């Protein structure tokens, strides 16, 4: 039977999605090496901003358009808010698919950590692995992980190094009883699996700026990123011409 609408299942779509994330990672790593983004919040903000830019510039396929929405960290809301607010996650990520043959909305939470600060990406791979150490840094990470898991089990930690970004499950970090390695995934592969529906909580959903803002507030996230998957105008025109 012939499909009347564009399908999300396709090697080219997943490959393109991963390539765009990889490009955003590459540009962020370049900024890290230049010393322009020395802290975890700045790296996260730059990475999410690059995702927004790259997807806006290159996010159109023959029949599918990837539309990014990025709500940036606004910093202290008043002069009295001098101390850094304690956030539950560095960002919440949302995928909102709106195709004729397939619709879905879901999300995840993510905490960011610099490589070498309680977490270290292991050099031997595959498989990709991250070593999590015990100590003051791990106590802070443990609290952050517990806060995220109190909202959803679809919670993760992204580890930044000047070579690559790796994502590990928050449940794996919580499950450690001492120093040890956990499995991780390169950031582009993680996002591809997000698109392929292996990652994501349907309770964490949004469809526009206002609902994304409400989700950010509800999950106590510093930033929010949503990628919508919609039909292109050229595809709609072709359907109308039939």
C-alpha positions as CSV (number, residue, x, y, z in Angstrom):
1,X,0.0,0.0,0.0
2,X,1.3,3.4,-0.9
3,X,1.9,5.9,1.9
4,X,0.1,9.2,1.6
5,X,2.5,11.0,3.9
6,X,6.2,11.2,4.6
7,X,7.6,8.5,6.9
8,X,10.0,9.1,9.8
9,X,11.6,5.6,9.2
10,X,14.4,5.9,6.8
11,X,18.2,5.5,6.9
12,X,18.7,8.9,5.2
13,X,16.6,10.8,7.8
14,X,18.3,9.2,10.8
15,X,21.7,9.7,9.2
16,X,21.0,13.4,8.5
17,X,19.7,13.9,12.1
18,X,22.9,12.4,13.5
19,X,25.1,14.4,11.2
20,X,23.5,17.7,12.3
21,X,24.1,16.8,15.9
22,X,27.7,15.9,15.1
23,X,28.2,19.2,13.4
24,X,26.9,21.1,16.5
25,X,29.2,19.0,18.7
26,X,32.2,19.8,16.4
27,X,31.6,23.5,16.5
28,X,31.2,23.5,20.3
29,X,34.4,21.6,20.7
30,X,36.2,24.2,18.6
31,X,34.9,26.9,20.9
32,X,36.1,24.9,23.9
33,X,39.6,24.6,22.5
34,X,39.7,28.3,21.9
35,X,38.8,28.9,25.5
36,X,35.6,30.8,24.7
37,X,33.3,28.5,26.8
38,X,35.2,27.4,29.9
39,X,32.3,26.3,32.2
40,X,29.7,23.6,32.0
41,X,26.7,26.0,31.7
42,X,28.5,27.9,28.9
43,X,29.3,24.7,27.0
44,X,25.7,23.5,27.3
45,X,24.4,26.8,26.1
46,X,26.7,26.9,23.2
47,X,26.0,23.3,22.2
48,X,22.2,23.8,22.3
49,X,22.6,27.1,20.5
50,X,24.7,25.4,17.8
51,X,22.0,22.7,17.4
52,X,19.4,25.4,16.9
53,X,21.6,27.2,14.3
54,X,22.6,24.0,12.4
55,X,19.1,22.6,12.3
56,X,17.7,26.0,11.1
57,X,20.3,26.2,8.3
58,X,20.5,22.5,7.2
59,X,17.4,20.8,8.7
60,X,15.3,20.3,5.6
61,X,15.1,16.9,3.8
62,X,13.2,16.3,0.6
63,X,10.0,15.8,2.5
64,X,10.7,16.4,6.2
65,X,11.7,19.6,8.1
66,X,13.5,19.6,11.5
67,X,12.4,22.7,13.3
68,X,14.5,23.6,16.4
69,X,13.2,25.6,19.4
70,X,15.7,26.6,22.1
71,X,14.9,28.4,25.3
72,X,18.1,29.8,26.8
73,X,19.1,30.1,30.4
74,X,18.1,33.6,31.4
75,X,20.4,33.8,34.5
76,X,19.3,35.4,37.7
77,X,15.8,36.9,37.5
78,X,16.5,39.8,39.9
79,X,19.3,41.6,41.7
80,X,18.3,39.8,44.9
81,X,19.0,36.5,43.2
82,X,22.7,36.7,43.6
83,X,23.4,33.1,44.2
84,X,23.2,30.5,41.4
85,X,19.8,28.9,41.4
86,X,19.9,25.1,41.9
87,X,18.4,23.4,38.9
88,X,17.2,19.9,38.6
89,X,18.7,19.5,35.1
90,X,20.9,21.5,32.8
91,X,18.4,21.0,30.0
92,X,15.3,19.1,29.0
93,X,15.1,17.8,25.4
94,X,11.9,17.3,23.5
95,X,11.0,15.6,20.2
96,X,7.6,16.6,18.7
97,X,6.8,14.6,15.5
98,X,3.9,15.8,13.4
99,X,3.6,13.6,10.3
100,X,0.4,12.2,8.7
101,X,1.6,8.7,9.2
102,X,3.2,9.1,12.6
103,X,2.8,11.5,15.6
104,X,4.7,11.4,18.9
105,X,5.9,13.8,21.6
106,X,8.4,12.9,24.3
107,X,11.4,14.2,26.2
108,X,14.3,13.5,28.5
109,X,16.3,15.3,31.1
110,X,20.1,15.8,31.0
111,X,22.8,17.0,33.4
112,X,26.2,18.2,32.1
113,X,29.6,17.3,33.4
114,X,33.1,18.3,32.3
115,X,35.4,15.3,31.6
116,X,37.8,14.9,34.5
117,X,35.5,16.3,37.1
118,X,34.3,13.1,38.7
119,X,33.6,11.5,35.4
120,X,36.2,10.5,32.7
121,X,35.6,9.2,29.2
122,X,37.6,6.0,28.8
123,X,40.0,6.0,25.9
124,X,39.5,2.4,25.0
125,X,36.5,1.9,22.7
126,X,34.3,0.3,21.5
127,X,32.3,0.0,23.7
128,X,32.1,3.6,24.8
129,X,32.4,3.9,28.5
130,X,32.7,6.6,31.2
131,X,34.4,6.1,34.6
132,X,32.5,7.6,37.5
133,X,34.7,8.4,40.6
134,X,33.7,8.7,44.3
135,X,34.3,11.9,46.2
136,X,32.9,15.4,46.5
137,X,32.1,15.7,42.8
138,X,30.3,12.3,42.7
139,X,28.2,13.4,45.7
140,X,27.0,16.4,43.8
141,X,26.4,14.3,40.7
142,X,24.5,11.8,42.8
143,X,22.2,14.5,44.1
144,X,21.6,15.9,40.6
145,X,20.9,12.4,39.2
146,X,18.4,11.7,42.0
147,X,16.6,15.0,41.3
148,X,16.2,14.1,37.7
149,X,15.2,10.5,38.3
150,X,12.5,11.9,40.7
151,X,10.9,13.4,37.6
152,X,11.6,10.7,35.0
153,X,13.7,7.6,34.4
154,X,14.5,9.1,31.0
155,X,17.4,11.0,32.6
156,X,21.0,11.2,31.4
157,X,24.4,12.8,32.0
158,X,26.3,14.3,29.1
159,X,30.1,14.4,29.5
160,X,32.0,17.1,27.7
161,X,35.6,16.6,26.5
162,X,37.6,18.4,23.9
163,X,37.5,15.3,21.7
164,X,33.9,14.2,22.0
165,X,30.7,14.3,24.0
166,X,29.3,11.1,25.6
167,X,25.9,10.5,27.1
168,X,25.4,8.0,30.0
169,X,22.2,6.9,31.7
170,X,21.4,8.5,35.1
171,X,20.2,5.1,36.3
172,X,23.7,3.7,35.7
173,X,25.3,6.4,37.7
174,X,22.8,5.9,40.6
175,X,23.4,2.1,40.5
176,X,27.2,2.4,41.1
177,X,28.3,1.5,44.7
178,X,31.8,2.7,44.1
179,X,34.2,4.0,41.5
180,X,33.6,2.2,38.2
181,X,32.8,2.5,34.5
182,X,29.3,2.6,32.9
183,X,28.3,2.3,29.3
184,X,27.8,5.4,27.3
185,X,26.9,6.5,23.8
186,X,28.4,9.2,21.5
187,X,26.1,12.2,21.5
188,X,25.1,11.9,17.9
189,X,24.1,8.2,18.4
190,X,22.1,9.2,21.5
191,X,20.1,11.7,19.5
192,X,19.6,9.3,16.7
193,X,18.1,6.8,19.1
194,X,15.9,9.7,20.4
195,X,14.6,10.2,16.9
196,X,14.2,6.4,16.5
197,X,12.0,6.3,19.6
198,X,14.3,4.2,21.8
199,X,14.7,7.2,24.2
200,X,12.1,9.5,25.7
201,X,9.3,9.9,28.2
202,X,5.8,10.8,26.7
203,X,5.0,12.7,29.8
204,X,7.7,15.2,29.0
205,X,6.2,16.8,25.9
206,X,5.7,20.2,24.3
207,X,4.4,21.6,21.0
208,X,5.2,25.3,21.0
209,X,7.1,28.0,22.9
210,X,4.6,28.3,25.8
211,X,4.3,24.6,26.5
212,X,8.1,24.2,26.2
213,X,8.5,27.0,28.8
214,X,6.0,25.3,31.1
215,X,7.9,22.0,30.7
216,X,11.2,23.8,31.6
217,X,9.6,25.2,34.7
218,X,8.0,21.9,35.7
219,X,11.2,19.9,35.4
220,X,13.3,22.7,36.9
221,X,15.6,22.7,33.9
222,X,18.1,25.5,33.1
223,X,17.6,25.3,29.3
224,X,15.0,23.6,27.0
225,X,15.5,22.3,23.5
226,X,12.7,21.0,21.2
227,X,13.1,19.6,17.7
228,X,9.9,19.3,15.7
229,X,9.6,17.0,12.8
230,X,7.0,18.3,10.2
231,X,6.2,17.9,6.6
232,X,7.8,20.3,4.2
233,X,5.7,22.6,2.1
234,X,7.0,21.0,-1.1
235,X,5.7,17.6,0.1
236,X,2.2,19.1,0.9
237,X,2.1,20.7,-2.5
238,X,2.8,17.3,-4.2
239,X,0.0,15.6,-2.3
240,X,-2.4,18.4,-3.3
241,X,-1.5,18.0,-6.9
242,X,-2.5,14.3,-7.0
